[in-house]
Amino acid sequence: MERLSIKTKKILKQSGWTPERKKDISSQVKYLEDKGYVVFDCVKKVLEQFGELKCIYEYNGKLDDFVIDPEEGLGDLDRRHYKKYEVIIGEDLVVIGTAFRDNVVLYMSKAGNVYAVRDDYYIWKIGCGIYEALINLCEGRELKTIHKEHLEN
Protein backbone atom coordinates (compact mmCIF):
# COMPACT_ATOMS: atom_id res chain seq x y z
CA MET A 1 0.00 0.00 0.00
CA GLU A 2 1.24 3.45 -0.86
CA ARG A 3 1.91 5.86 1.95
CA LEU A 4 -1.01 7.93 3.22
CA SER A 5 -0.45 11.06 5.27
CA ILE A 6 -1.18 10.96 9.01
CA LYS A 7 -4.09 13.39 8.54
CA THR A 8 -5.56 11.29 5.70
CA LYS A 9 -5.29 8.05 7.71
CA LYS A 10 -7.00 9.72 10.67
CA ILE A 11 -9.91 10.93 8.52
CA LEU A 12 -10.27 7.52 6.86
CA LYS A 13 -10.16 5.68 10.20
CA GLN A 14 -12.82 8.01 11.67
CA SER A 15 -15.00 6.95 8.73
CA GLY A 16 -14.60 3.23 9.50
CA TRP A 17 -11.62 2.37 7.29
CA THR A 18 -8.82 0.00 8.29
CA PRO A 19 -5.74 -0.92 6.22
CA GLU A 20 -6.98 -4.53 6.07
CA ARG A 21 -10.44 -3.58 4.79
CA LYS A 22 -11.71 -5.71 1.90
CA LYS A 23 -15.40 -5.20 1.21
CA ASP A 24 -17.63 -7.42 -0.95
CA ILE A 25 -18.23 -5.28 -4.04
CA SER A 26 -20.29 -7.65 -6.20
CA SER A 27 -23.43 -5.47 -5.96
CA GLN A 28 -21.49 -2.29 -6.84
CA VAL A 29 -19.79 -3.98 -9.82
CA LYS A 30 -23.16 -5.27 -11.08
CA TYR A 31 -24.70 -1.80 -10.64
CA LEU A 32 -21.92 -0.20 -12.72
CA GLU A 33 -22.02 -2.90 -15.39
CA ASP A 34 -25.81 -2.54 -15.65
CA LYS A 35 -25.20 1.19 -16.26
CA GLY A 36 -22.85 0.41 -19.17
CA TYR A 37 -19.44 0.60 -17.47
CA VAL A 38 -16.54 -1.81 -17.77
CA VAL A 39 -15.24 -1.93 -14.20
CA PHE A 40 -11.44 -1.78 -14.26
CA ASP A 41 -9.33 -3.74 -11.76
CA CYS A 42 -8.09 -0.48 -10.18
CA VAL A 43 -11.70 0.58 -9.56
CA LYS A 44 -12.48 -2.80 -7.97
CA LYS A 45 -9.52 -2.39 -5.61
CA VAL A 46 -10.68 1.10 -4.63
CA LEU A 47 -14.22 -0.11 -3.96
CA GLU A 48 -12.95 -3.07 -1.91
CA GLN A 49 -10.77 -0.88 0.27
CA PHE A 50 -12.72 2.40 0.43
CA GLY A 51 -16.23 1.64 -0.87
CA GLU A 52 -19.19 3.18 0.95
CA LEU A 53 -16.97 5.32 3.18
CA LYS A 54 -18.16 8.86 3.80
CA CYS A 55 -15.15 10.88 4.88
CA ILE A 56 -15.66 14.26 6.54
CA TYR A 57 -12.78 16.68 6.93
CA GLU A 58 -12.17 20.35 7.61
CA TYR A 59 -11.12 22.67 4.80
CA ASN A 60 -10.71 26.44 5.26
CA GLY A 61 -12.59 26.29 8.57
CA LYS A 62 -15.59 24.48 7.08
CA LEU A 63 -16.58 20.83 6.92
CA ASP A 64 -16.28 19.10 3.57
CA ASP A 65 -16.64 15.47 2.52
CA PHE A 66 -16.24 12.80 -0.10
CA VAL A 67 -17.97 9.45 -0.55
CA ILE A 68 -16.56 6.47 -2.39
CA ASP A 69 -19.82 5.03 -3.71
CA PRO A 70 -20.69 4.80 -7.42
CA GLU A 71 -24.44 4.98 -6.73
CA GLU A 72 -23.95 8.34 -4.99
CA GLY A 73 -22.17 9.68 -8.06
CA LEU A 74 -24.29 8.14 -10.79
CA GLY A 75 -27.78 7.84 -9.37
CA ASP A 76 -30.35 6.94 -12.02
CA LEU A 77 -28.23 8.04 -14.99
CA ASP A 78 -26.24 5.66 -17.14
CA ARG A 79 -22.82 5.93 -18.74
CA ARG A 80 -23.91 7.69 -21.94
CA HIS A 81 -24.72 10.83 -19.92
CA TYR A 82 -21.07 11.08 -18.90
CA LYS A 83 -19.35 9.83 -22.07
CA LYS A 84 -18.34 13.40 -23.04
CA TYR A 85 -15.91 13.54 -20.11
CA GLU A 86 -14.02 10.59 -21.55
CA VAL A 87 -13.63 12.53 -24.78
CA ILE A 88 -12.33 15.63 -22.97
CA ILE A 89 -9.98 13.67 -20.68
CA GLY A 90 -8.93 11.13 -23.30
CA GLU A 91 -9.41 8.10 -21.04
CA ASP A 92 -12.22 5.64 -20.29
CA LEU A 93 -13.75 6.44 -16.91
CA VAL A 94 -15.83 4.81 -14.19
CA VAL A 95 -17.85 6.74 -11.58
CA ILE A 96 -16.53 6.05 -8.06
CA GLY A 97 -18.33 8.62 -5.89
CA THR A 98 -18.82 12.28 -5.01
CA ALA A 99 -16.91 15.05 -3.22
CA PHE A 100 -17.27 18.60 -1.95
CA ARG A 101 -20.74 18.11 -0.42
CA ASP A 102 -22.04 16.24 -3.48
CA ASN A 103 -21.06 19.10 -5.80
CA VAL A 104 -18.67 17.02 -7.91
CA VAL A 105 -18.72 13.48 -9.28
CA LEU A 106 -15.53 11.45 -8.88
CA TYR A 107 -14.25 9.23 -11.70
CA MET A 108 -11.35 6.82 -12.04
CA SER A 109 -9.62 5.99 -15.31
CA LYS A 110 -8.24 2.62 -16.36
CA ALA A 111 -4.76 4.04 -15.60
CA GLY A 112 -5.93 4.77 -12.03
CA ASN A 113 -6.13 8.56 -12.34
CA VAL A 114 -8.90 10.20 -10.32
CA TYR A 115 -10.91 13.12 -11.72
CA ALA A 116 -13.71 15.35 -10.44
CA VAL A 117 -16.40 16.93 -12.62
CA ARG A 118 -18.73 19.73 -11.59
CA ASP A 119 -21.83 20.85 -13.48
CA ASP A 120 -20.42 19.85 -16.89
CA TYR A 121 -18.19 22.93 -16.79
CA TYR A 122 -15.17 22.09 -14.63
CA ILE A 123 -12.93 19.04 -14.62
CA TRP A 124 -10.08 18.63 -12.14
CA LYS A 125 -7.45 15.95 -11.80
CA ILE A 126 -7.61 14.89 -8.16
CA GLY A 127 -4.64 12.54 -8.25
CA CYS A 128 -2.50 9.97 -10.01
CA GLY A 129 -3.97 7.04 -8.12
CA ILE A 130 -6.40 6.76 -5.25
CA TYR A 131 -3.85 7.43 -2.50
CA GLU A 132 -2.73 10.73 -3.98
CA ALA A 133 -6.38 11.64 -4.58
CA LEU A 134 -7.33 10.88 -0.97
CA ILE A 135 -4.41 12.91 0.36
CA ASN A 136 -5.24 15.85 -1.93
CA LEU A 137 -8.86 15.81 -0.78
CA CYS A 138 -8.21 15.34 2.94
CA GLU A 139 -5.46 17.96 3.04
CA GLY A 140 -7.32 20.49 0.91
CA ARG A 141 -4.55 20.75 -1.66
CA GLU A 142 -5.06 22.84 -4.78
CA LEU A 143 -6.32 20.71 -7.65
CA LYS A 144 -5.20 20.88 -11.26
CA THR A 145 -7.95 22.18 -13.55
CA ILE A 146 -7.86 20.28 -16.82
CA HIS A 147 -11.04 21.67 -18.39
CA LYS A 148 -13.05 24.83 -17.76
CA GLU A 149 -15.96 25.79 -19.96
CA HIS A 150 -17.39 29.28 -19.68
CA LEU A 151 -21.12 29.81 -19.74
CA GLU A 152 -22.62 32.10 -22.35
CA ASN A 153 -25.37 34.36 -21.01
C-alpha positions as CSV (number, residue, x, y, z in Angstrom):
1,M,0.0,0.0,0.0
2,E,1.2,3.4,-0.9
3,R,1.9,5.9,2.0
4,L,-1.0,7.9,3.2
5,S,-0.4,11.1,5.3
6,I,-1.2,11.0,9.0
7,K,-4.1,13.4,8.5
8,T,-5.6,11.3,5.7
9,K,-5.3,8.1,7.7
10,K,-7.0,9.7,10.7
11,I,-9.9,10.9,8.5
12,L,-10.3,7.5,6.9
13,K,-10.2,5.7,10.2
14,Q,-12.8,8.0,11.7
15,S,-15.0,6.9,8.7
16,G,-14.6,3.2,9.5
17,W,-11.6,2.4,7.3
18,T,-8.8,0.0,8.3
19,P,-5.7,-0.9,6.2
20,E,-7.0,-4.5,6.1
21,R,-10.4,-3.6,4.8
22,K,-11.7,-5.7,1.9
23,K,-15.4,-5.2,1.2
24,D,-17.6,-7.4,-0.9
25,I,-18.2,-5.3,-4.0
26,S,-20.3,-7.6,-6.2
27,S,-23.4,-5.5,-6.0
28,Q,-21.5,-2.3,-6.8
29,V,-19.8,-4.0,-9.8
30,K,-23.2,-5.3,-11.1
31,Y,-24.7,-1.8,-10.6
32,L,-21.9,-0.2,-12.7
33,E,-22.0,-2.9,-15.4
34,D,-25.8,-2.5,-15.7
35,K,-25.2,1.2,-16.3
36,G,-22.8,0.4,-19.2
37,Y,-19.4,0.6,-17.5
38,V,-16.5,-1.8,-17.8
39,V,-15.2,-1.9,-14.2
40,F,-11.4,-1.8,-14.3
41,D,-9.3,-3.7,-11.8
42,C,-8.1,-0.5,-10.2
43,V,-11.7,0.6,-9.6
44,K,-12.5,-2.8,-8.0
45,K,-9.5,-2.4,-5.6
46,V,-10.7,1.1,-4.6
47,L,-14.2,-0.1,-4.0
48,E,-13.0,-3.1,-1.9
49,Q,-10.8,-0.9,0.3
50,F,-12.7,2.4,0.4
51,G,-16.2,1.6,-0.9
52,E,-19.2,3.2,1.0
53,L,-17.0,5.3,3.2
54,K,-18.2,8.9,3.8
55,C,-15.1,10.9,4.9
56,I,-15.7,14.3,6.5
57,Y,-12.8,16.7,6.9
58,E,-12.2,20.3,7.6
59,Y,-11.1,22.7,4.8
60,N,-10.7,26.4,5.3
61,G,-12.6,26.3,8.6
62,K,-15.6,24.5,7.1
63,L,-16.6,20.8,6.9
64,D,-16.3,19.1,3.6
65,D,-16.6,15.5,2.5
66,F,-16.2,12.8,-0.1
67,V,-18.0,9.5,-0.5
68,I,-16.6,6.5,-2.4
69,D,-19.8,5.0,-3.7
70,P,-20.7,4.8,-7.4
71,E,-24.4,5.0,-6.7
72,E,-24.0,8.3,-5.0
73,G,-22.2,9.7,-8.1
74,L,-24.3,8.1,-10.8
75,G,-27.8,7.8,-9.4
76,D,-30.3,6.9,-12.0
77,L,-28.2,8.0,-15.0
78,D,-26.2,5.7,-17.1
79,R,-22.8,5.9,-18.7
80,R,-23.9,7.7,-21.9
81,H,-24.7,10.8,-19.9
82,Y,-21.1,11.1,-18.9
83,K,-19.3,9.8,-22.1
84,K,-18.3,13.4,-23.0
85,Y,-15.9,13.5,-20.1
86,E,-14.0,10.6,-21.5
87,V,-13.6,12.5,-24.8
88,I,-12.3,15.6,-23.0
89,I,-10.0,13.7,-20.7
90,G,-8.9,11.1,-23.3
91,E,-9.4,8.1,-21.0
92,D,-12.2,5.6,-20.3
93,L,-13.7,6.4,-16.9
94,V,-15.8,4.8,-14.2
95,V,-17.8,6.7,-11.6
96,I,-16.5,6.1,-8.1
97,G,-18.3,8.6,-5.9
98,T,-18.8,12.3,-5.0
99,A,-16.9,15.0,-3.2
100,F,-17.3,18.6,-2.0
101,R,-20.7,18.1,-0.4
102,D,-22.0,16.2,-3.5
103,N,-21.1,19.1,-5.8
104,V,-18.7,17.0,-7.9
105,V,-18.7,13.5,-9.3
106,L,-15.5,11.5,-8.9
107,Y,-14.3,9.2,-11.7
108,M,-11.3,6.8,-12.0
109,S,-9.6,6.0,-15.3
110,K,-8.2,2.6,-16.4
111,A,-4.8,4.0,-15.6
112,G,-5.9,4.8,-12.0
113,N,-6.1,8.6,-12.3
114,V,-8.9,10.2,-10.3
115,Y,-10.9,13.1,-11.7
116,A,-13.7,15.4,-10.4
117,V,-16.4,16.9,-12.6
118,R,-18.7,19.7,-11.6
119,D,-21.8,20.9,-13.5
120,D,-20.4,19.8,-16.9
121,Y,-18.2,22.9,-16.8
122,Y,-15.2,22.1,-14.6
123,I,-12.9,19.0,-14.6
124,W,-10.1,18.6,-12.1
125,K,-7.5,16.0,-11.8
126,I,-7.6,14.9,-8.2
127,G,-4.6,12.5,-8.2
128,C,-2.5,10.0,-10.0
129,G,-4.0,7.0,-8.1
130,I,-6.4,6.8,-5.2
131,Y,-3.8,7.4,-2.5
132,E,-2.7,10.7,-4.0
133,A,-6.4,11.6,-4.6
134,L,-7.3,10.9,-1.0
135,I,-4.4,12.9,0.4
136,N,-5.2,15.8,-1.9
137,L,-8.9,15.8,-0.8
138,C,-8.2,15.3,2.9
139,E,-5.5,18.0,3.0
140,G,-7.3,20.5,0.9
141,R,-4.6,20.8,-1.7
142,E,-5.1,22.8,-4.8
143,L,-6.3,20.7,-7.6
144,K,-5.2,20.9,-11.3
145,T,-7.9,22.2,-13.5
146,I,-7.9,20.3,-16.8
147,H,-11.0,21.7,-18.4
148,K,-13.0,24.8,-17.8
149,E,-16.0,25.8,-20.0
150,H,-17.4,29.3,-19.7
151,L,-21.1,29.8,-19.7
152,E,-22.6,32.1,-22.3
153,N,-25.4,34.4,-21.0
